[in-house]
Amino acid sequence: MTRIACRQLAPRIGDLPFNRELSAAAIRDAAGADVIVLPELVTSGYMFASPAEAAAVAVRPDHPLFAEWAAAAGDAVVIGGFCERGDDGLLYNSAAVVDRGGVRAVYRKTHLWDAEKSVFTPGDRPPPVVRTSAGPIGVLICYDLEFPEMTRLLALGGAHLIAAPVNWPLVERPPGERPPETVIAMAAARVNRTFIACCDRAGTERGQEWTLGTAIISPDGQVLAEAGEGAQATADVDLLLARSKALNSRNDVLADRRPDLYSPLLHRRAPS
Protein backbone atom coordinates (compact mmCIF):
# COMPACT_ATOMS: atom_id res chain seq x y z
CA MET A 1 0.00 0.00 0.00
CA THR A 2 1.03 3.59 -0.64
CA ARG A 3 0.22 6.32 1.88
CA ILE A 4 -0.64 9.67 0.31
CA ALA A 5 -0.66 12.75 2.53
CA CYS A 6 -1.87 16.16 1.34
CA ARG A 7 -0.74 18.97 3.68
CA GLN A 8 -3.24 21.85 3.55
CA LEU A 9 -1.12 24.83 4.62
CA ALA A 10 -1.46 28.61 4.94
CA PRO A 11 1.67 30.24 3.50
CA ARG A 12 2.33 33.95 3.98
CA ILE A 13 2.41 36.16 0.93
CA GLY A 14 5.94 37.32 0.15
CA ASP A 15 7.54 35.63 3.21
CA LEU A 16 10.03 33.13 1.82
CA PRO A 17 11.78 32.31 5.15
CA PHE A 18 8.46 31.58 6.90
CA ASN A 19 7.13 29.49 4.01
CA ARG A 20 10.42 27.63 3.70
CA GLU A 21 10.19 26.47 7.32
CA LEU A 22 6.42 25.90 7.09
CA SER A 23 6.76 23.56 4.12
CA ALA A 24 9.74 21.64 5.50
CA ALA A 25 7.99 21.19 8.86
CA ALA A 26 4.84 19.96 7.09
CA ILE A 27 6.88 17.35 5.25
CA ARG A 28 8.47 16.20 8.52
CA ASP A 29 5.03 16.05 10.15
CA ALA A 30 3.83 13.74 7.38
CA ALA A 31 6.37 11.09 8.42
CA GLY A 32 5.24 7.66 7.29
CA ALA A 33 3.70 8.88 4.05
CA ASP A 34 5.09 7.66 0.75
CA VAL A 35 3.80 10.63 -1.26
CA ILE A 36 3.39 14.12 0.20
CA VAL A 37 1.57 16.84 -1.74
CA LEU A 38 1.81 20.54 -0.80
CA PRO A 39 -0.28 23.46 -2.11
CA GLU A 40 0.29 25.61 -5.16
CA LEU A 41 2.85 28.41 -4.61
CA VAL A 42 3.46 27.19 -1.07
CA THR A 43 6.87 28.89 -0.95
CA SER A 44 5.57 32.34 -1.85
CA GLY A 45 1.85 32.85 -1.36
CA TYR A 46 -0.52 33.61 -4.21
CA MET A 47 -2.18 37.05 -4.22
CA PHE A 48 0.69 39.06 -5.66
CA ALA A 49 0.19 42.80 -6.13
CA SER A 50 2.73 42.95 -8.97
CA PRO A 51 5.30 40.90 -10.89
CA ALA A 52 8.01 42.65 -8.86
CA GLU A 53 6.54 41.34 -5.62
CA ALA A 54 6.53 37.80 -7.02
CA ALA A 55 10.08 38.19 -8.33
CA ALA A 56 11.28 39.05 -4.83
CA VAL A 57 10.38 35.54 -3.61
CA ALA A 58 11.03 33.59 -6.80
CA VAL A 59 13.56 30.75 -6.57
CA ARG A 60 15.31 28.40 -8.95
CA PRO A 61 15.12 24.60 -8.68
CA ASP A 62 18.63 24.55 -7.18
CA HIS A 63 17.56 26.70 -4.20
CA PRO A 64 18.52 25.19 -0.79
CA LEU A 65 14.89 24.92 0.28
CA PHE A 66 14.46 21.90 -2.01
CA ALA A 67 17.40 20.18 -0.33
CA GLU A 68 15.53 20.82 2.94
CA TRP A 69 12.42 19.21 1.46
CA ALA A 70 14.50 16.21 0.37
CA ALA A 71 16.06 15.83 3.82
CA ALA A 72 12.67 16.12 5.52
CA ALA A 73 11.06 13.63 3.13
CA GLY A 74 13.27 10.66 3.92
CA ASP A 75 12.02 7.90 1.63
CA ALA A 76 8.93 9.86 0.54
CA VAL A 77 8.26 11.74 -2.68
CA VAL A 78 7.18 15.38 -2.33
CA ILE A 79 5.23 17.41 -4.90
CA GLY A 80 4.87 21.09 -4.04
CA GLY A 81 4.28 24.41 -5.74
CA PHE A 82 6.77 27.27 -5.93
CA CYS A 83 7.30 30.61 -7.62
CA GLU A 84 10.07 29.86 -10.11
CA ARG A 85 12.55 32.23 -11.64
CA GLY A 86 13.55 30.67 -14.93
CA ASP A 87 16.99 30.85 -16.50
CA ASP A 88 15.28 33.12 -19.05
CA GLY A 89 14.50 35.60 -16.27
CA LEU A 90 10.75 34.95 -16.51
CA LEU A 91 8.48 33.91 -13.65
CA TYR A 92 6.60 30.61 -13.65
CA ASN A 93 3.94 29.09 -11.42
CA SER A 94 5.69 25.75 -10.97
CA ALA A 95 5.67 22.48 -9.06
CA ALA A 96 8.70 20.44 -8.08
CA VAL A 97 8.91 16.69 -7.63
CA VAL A 98 11.48 16.02 -4.91
CA ASP A 99 12.83 12.87 -3.28
CA ARG A 100 15.93 12.06 -1.24
CA GLY A 101 18.00 12.56 -4.40
CA GLY A 102 16.80 16.14 -4.85
CA VAL A 103 14.60 17.71 -7.52
CA ARG A 104 13.49 15.04 -9.97
CA ALA A 105 11.33 17.21 -12.21
CA VAL A 106 9.78 20.67 -12.48
CA TYR A 107 6.46 21.35 -14.16
CA ARG A 108 5.41 24.87 -15.16
CA LYS A 109 1.67 25.54 -15.10
CA THR A 110 0.40 25.82 -18.65
CA HIS A 111 -3.12 27.16 -17.99
CA LEU A 112 -2.94 30.38 -15.99
CA TRP A 113 -5.92 31.58 -13.97
CA ASP A 114 -7.14 35.17 -13.90
CA ALA A 115 -4.52 37.62 -12.51
CA GLU A 116 -1.81 34.96 -12.77
CA LYS A 117 -1.56 36.06 -16.39
CA SER A 118 -0.18 39.42 -15.29
CA VAL A 119 2.58 37.80 -13.20
CA PHE A 120 3.58 34.48 -14.73
CA THR A 121 4.54 33.10 -18.12
CA PRO A 122 2.67 29.90 -19.05
CA GLY A 123 4.76 26.76 -19.38
CA ASP A 124 5.31 25.42 -22.88
CA ARG A 125 6.01 21.75 -22.10
CA PRO A 126 3.55 18.94 -21.36
CA PRO A 127 3.20 17.73 -17.79
CA PRO A 128 5.67 15.04 -16.75
CA VAL A 129 5.09 11.51 -15.55
CA VAL A 130 7.89 10.88 -13.06
CA ARG A 131 8.93 7.33 -12.24
CA THR A 132 9.32 7.43 -8.46
CA SER A 133 9.79 4.95 -5.64
CA ALA A 134 6.02 5.13 -5.08
CA GLY A 135 5.18 4.55 -8.74
CA PRO A 136 4.61 6.75 -11.80
CA ILE A 137 3.28 10.17 -10.74
CA GLY A 138 1.94 12.85 -13.07
CA VAL A 139 1.86 16.52 -12.11
CA LEU A 140 -0.66 19.26 -12.82
CA ILE A 141 -1.37 22.59 -11.11
CA CYS A 142 -4.85 23.83 -10.20
CA TYR A 143 -6.65 25.18 -13.32
CA ASP A 144 -4.84 22.58 -15.46
CA LEU A 145 -7.27 20.01 -14.04
CA GLU A 146 -10.14 21.70 -15.87
CA PHE A 147 -8.70 20.68 -19.25
CA PRO A 148 -9.55 17.02 -19.95
CA GLU A 149 -6.69 16.83 -22.43
CA MET A 150 -4.20 17.28 -19.58
CA THR A 151 -5.43 14.48 -17.34
CA ARG A 152 -5.85 12.17 -20.34
CA LEU A 153 -2.29 12.95 -21.45
CA LEU A 154 -0.98 11.84 -18.06
CA ALA A 155 -3.11 8.69 -18.09
CA LEU A 156 -1.74 7.81 -21.52
CA GLY A 157 1.75 8.44 -20.13
CA GLY A 158 1.20 5.77 -17.49
CA ALA A 159 0.55 7.89 -14.38
CA HIS A 160 -0.97 5.89 -11.54
CA LEU A 161 -1.38 9.07 -9.51
CA ILE A 162 -1.89 12.67 -10.59
CA ALA A 163 -0.61 15.04 -7.90
CA ALA A 164 -2.08 18.53 -8.16
CA PRO A 165 -0.99 21.42 -5.94
CA VAL A 166 -3.92 23.86 -6.03
CA ASN A 167 -5.12 27.21 -4.66
CA TRP A 168 -8.90 27.10 -5.12
CA PRO A 169 -10.57 30.47 -4.42
CA LEU A 170 -13.81 29.99 -2.50
CA VAL A 171 -16.91 30.22 -4.70
CA GLU A 172 -20.57 29.93 -3.81
CA ARG A 173 -22.21 26.53 -4.14
CA PRO A 174 -25.51 24.96 -3.06
CA PRO A 175 -25.60 23.60 0.50
CA GLY A 176 -24.27 20.06 0.73
CA GLU A 177 -22.57 20.16 -2.66
CA ARG A 178 -18.87 19.52 -3.12
CA PRO A 179 -16.72 22.31 -4.57
CA PRO A 180 -16.98 22.32 -8.38
CA GLU A 181 -13.21 21.88 -8.63
CA THR A 182 -13.46 18.67 -6.60
CA VAL A 183 -16.26 17.41 -8.86
CA ILE A 184 -14.05 18.02 -11.90
CA ALA A 185 -11.19 16.09 -10.28
CA MET A 186 -13.56 13.24 -9.39
CA ALA A 187 -14.71 13.02 -13.01
CA ALA A 188 -11.12 13.14 -14.29
CA ALA A 189 -10.11 10.32 -11.96
CA ARG A 190 -13.03 8.18 -13.11
CA VAL A 191 -12.69 8.72 -16.85
CA ASN A 192 -8.95 8.02 -16.71
CA ARG A 193 -9.05 5.30 -14.03
CA THR A 194 -6.29 6.96 -12.03
CA PHE A 195 -5.80 8.32 -8.52
CA ILE A 196 -5.80 12.10 -8.11
CA ALA A 197 -4.53 14.00 -5.05
CA CYS A 198 -5.45 17.70 -4.94
CA CYS A 199 -3.77 19.70 -2.19
CA ASP A 200 -5.50 23.03 -1.52
CA ARG A 201 -4.35 25.80 0.82
CA ALA A 202 -5.84 27.32 3.97
CA GLY A 203 -5.97 30.77 5.53
CA THR A 204 -7.14 34.09 4.07
CA GLU A 205 -4.75 36.07 1.89
CA ARG A 206 -5.40 39.74 1.09
CA GLY A 207 -9.10 39.17 1.53
CA GLN A 208 -9.20 36.01 -0.57
CA GLU A 209 -10.74 32.97 1.12
CA TRP A 210 -9.91 29.47 -0.04
CA THR A 211 -12.06 26.43 -0.60
CA LEU A 212 -10.16 24.08 1.76
CA GLY A 213 -10.89 21.52 -0.93
CA THR A 214 -7.99 19.12 -0.41
CA ALA A 215 -9.07 15.65 -1.58
CA ILE A 216 -7.62 12.26 -2.47
CA ILE A 217 -9.70 10.52 -5.13
CA SER A 218 -9.85 6.90 -6.30
CA PRO A 219 -9.92 5.60 -9.90
CA ASP A 220 -13.66 5.07 -9.39
CA GLY A 221 -14.03 8.82 -8.88
CA GLN A 222 -14.76 8.48 -5.16
CA VAL A 223 -13.27 10.81 -2.53
CA LEU A 224 -11.18 8.68 -0.18
CA ALA A 225 -10.04 11.47 2.15
CA GLU A 226 -10.53 15.20 2.65
CA ALA A 227 -8.82 17.75 4.86
CA GLY A 228 -11.81 20.07 5.32
CA GLU A 229 -10.91 22.44 8.15
CA GLY A 230 -7.95 20.25 9.09
CA ALA A 231 -4.33 20.35 8.06
CA GLN A 232 -4.01 17.00 6.32
CA ALA A 233 -5.84 14.43 4.23
CA THR A 234 -4.36 10.93 4.27
CA ALA A 235 -5.26 7.78 2.39
CA ASP A 236 -3.65 4.36 2.06
CA VAL A 237 -4.13 3.17 -1.50
CA ASP A 238 -2.99 0.47 -3.90
CA LEU A 239 -1.65 2.54 -6.81
CA LEU A 240 -1.41 -0.61 -8.93
CA LEU A 241 -5.20 -0.46 -9.29
CA ALA A 242 -4.62 2.39 -11.74
CA ARG A 243 -2.80 0.04 -14.10
CA SER A 244 -6.10 -1.44 -15.25
CA LYS A 245 -8.25 0.83 -17.38
CA ALA A 246 -11.05 -1.74 -17.71
CA LEU A 247 -14.58 -0.82 -16.69
CA ASN A 248 -15.88 -4.32 -17.33
CA SER A 249 -15.04 -7.30 -19.55
CA ARG A 250 -15.85 -5.32 -22.71
CA ASN A 251 -14.90 -1.71 -21.97
CA ASP A 252 -11.58 0.00 -21.35
CA VAL A 253 -11.32 3.79 -21.02
CA LEU A 254 -8.14 3.96 -23.08
CA ALA A 255 -8.65 1.07 -25.51
CA ASP A 256 -12.14 2.34 -26.41
CA ARG A 257 -10.88 5.74 -27.54
CA ARG A 258 -11.45 6.80 -31.17
CA PRO A 259 -8.49 9.08 -31.97
CA ASP A 260 -9.43 8.89 -35.65
CA LEU A 261 -12.45 11.05 -34.81
CA TYR A 262 -10.71 13.50 -32.52
CA SER A 263 -8.48 15.38 -34.96
CA PRO A 264 -10.73 18.49 -34.87
CA LEU A 265 -9.62 18.94 -31.26
CA LEU A 266 -6.20 19.91 -32.56
CA HIS A 267 -7.48 22.65 -34.83
CA ARG A 268 -10.96 23.83 -33.84
CA ARG A 269 -11.12 27.03 -31.82
CA ALA A 270 -13.90 28.05 -29.47
CA PRO A 271 -16.75 29.90 -31.21
CA SER A 272 -16.41 33.68 -31.02
N, C-alpha and C positions, 0 to 999 in steps of 0.2 A: 504494500500500500504506500501511497505517496501523500504526505501531509502538506496541504496548501494553506498558507496563512496570509491573509490580506490585512495590512496594518493601516487603519483609517486614522490619519494624523491631521494635525492643524499646524502647518508651517506658518512662519511669519514672513510677510512680504518684505523682500529686500534685506533679510537678516541671514546671510550665509552661515556665519558661525553657529547661530542657534539651530538652524535647520540641519546643519552638518551633524551636530550632536544628537538632535532629535531623531534623525533617520538612522544613525548608527545604533542608538539605544533601542530603537524599535526593532531593528534586526536582531540585536542581542536578546531582547525580550521574547522573540519568536523562536527561541531555542527549541529544537526538536522538529521544526518544520523542514521539509525538503525543498519547498519553493516558497519564497516570500515576495509578495507584491506590495509596492509602496505607491502612493498617489502620483498623479501628474504634477510636474514642476515642484516636487517635494523639497528640493534644495533652495528654492527661490521665492515661493509664493506665486500667485497668478495674476492679481489685478494690477498690472503695471500701469503707471500713469504715462509712461513714455518709453521709447526704445532705449534711451540713455539709462533709465532706471533699471531696465532689464540687463543691459550690458554690464552694469556695475556688479551684478551677481552671477554673470555667465561664467561657466567653467568649461574646460576642455576634458575629454575622456581620460587624460593622464593626470587629472587633478588628484591630490592625496586623499580626498574624501572617498574616492572609489576604492582605494587600498584599505581604508577604514571599513567600508562596507564588506569587502572581501574577508578581512580579519574577523569581523563580527559574525559573518555568515557561517563560518566553519565549513561543513560539508553541504550547506544549502546553496541554492541558486536564488539570486535576488534580481528582481526587475523593478526599476524605479525611475521616475521622471526627473529630468533636470533641464535647466536653461543652458543650452550649449552655445559656446562661441566656436564657430567653425574656423578651420584654417584659412577660409576665404574672408574672414572678418565678419560674416553674417551671423545672425542669431537664429537658433532653431529650438523648437519645442521638442525635446528628445527623450528617449528612454534608453537606459543602459541595462544590459544583461551582465551580471557580475557573479563570479564564483571565486573559490579560493585562489584561482589562478589570475584573477583580475578581471578586467573588462573583456567579455567575450564578443559582444556586438553592441552597436548603437543604432537605434532606429530613429529617424527624424519624421515627425508627424507630417503627413502629406495633405490632410484635410483640415485646414485651420478654421477655427470657430470665431465668428464675430470680430471683436477688437484684437484678437490674436494676429489678424492680418496686418495690423499697423505696427506690430512688433517683430514678428517672426517671418522667416522665409520658409515656404513649404518644402519638405523633403522631395527629392526627385528619384528615390530608389524604392523598390517594393519592400514590404516588411519582411524581416528575416524569419526563418525557422532555424532555431539554434539547437544543435544536438547537445544536450546537457546530461549530467548524471541522473537527473530525474526523468529524462525522456525528451523528445523533441518539443520545443516550446516556441510558439509564434508570438509576435509582439505587435500590438496596435496601441494607439493612444486616443481615448475619448471619442471624439466625433468620427474618427475612422470607422468605429463600429457601425455607424449608420449607413455604410456603403457595403452592400452585400458582396460586391466584387472582392473586397478586402478580406473578409472572413473566408470566402470560398477559395481565394488564392492561398491562404495559409493551410486550409484543409487539403488542397491539392498538393501542397508542399510537404504534407506528412505531419503537421502539428497535431499532437495529442491534447495540448493545452494552449489556449490563447490567453496570454496575460495582458491585461489592459489597465495601465495607470489612467485614472480619469479624474477630472474636476467637473462634476455635474451641478450646474447652477440649479437652485430649487425653482421648480415651476409648479403651478397649480395643477391638481388632479382630483378626480372624484374620491370621496372618502372610501377607504378600503382598497383602492387600486394601487398597484405597484407603480413606481416611477416609469415613465415611458421609455427611458433609456434602458432600464432593466428588462422591460418587455422585449425590446429590440435584441438585447444580448441573449435572452432566453430563446427567441426565434432563431438567431444565428447559430446557437449551440445545437438546436434540434435539427436544422436543415443541413448542418455540416457534420453532425454526429461527433462533436468534439467538446471537451470541457472548456469553459471560459471563466476566468477569474477577473472581475472588475474591482479595482481598489479605488474608492472615492476618498475625498478628504472631509475633514470636519472643521468646525470653527466658523467665524464670520470674518470676511476680509473686505475692508473698505465698503461696508454695507451689503456685500453680497453674501447671501446664505447658500448653503450647499445641501444637496439632496441626502447625504449620508446613505448613499445607495450601494455601498460595497456588497458584492454578492459573488458566490461561487456556484456555478451552474453546471449541471450534468449534460451528457450528450442527448438525454431525453428532453432537454429544455427545462428541467426542474431545478429550482433554487435549493441547493444543499445547505447553504449557510449564509447568513447576513450579519453585518455588524450593527445595523440600526444606530442606536445612540452610543454603542460601545466602541472600543478601540480596535477590535479584531474580529474577523470572521475566519473560522478554521474548518476544514473538511478533510477527512481521510478518504482518498479515492484510489481506484485502480485505473491509472491512465491508459493501460492496455485496452480498456474497453473502447477507447476511441480509435483503435485500429480497424475495427469492423464498421463499415458504413451501411450494413444491411439493415433494412427495416423489417423484412420478413424473408421468406424463402425466395421471393420473386423480385423484390425491390431493393435497390442499393442507391443511396443518394448521390454517389459519384458515378457509378456505372450507368445509371439511367439518364445522365445528362445528354443533351442534344446540341453539342457545340456547332454542328452544321447549321443550326437555325439561329445561332446567337450572334452572328457576325455584325448585325446592325448595332449591337451594343458598342462596338469599337468606333462607330462613325456617327451615329445619330446623336444630335444635340437636343437638349430640352426645348420644347416649343416656346417661342417668344411671346 
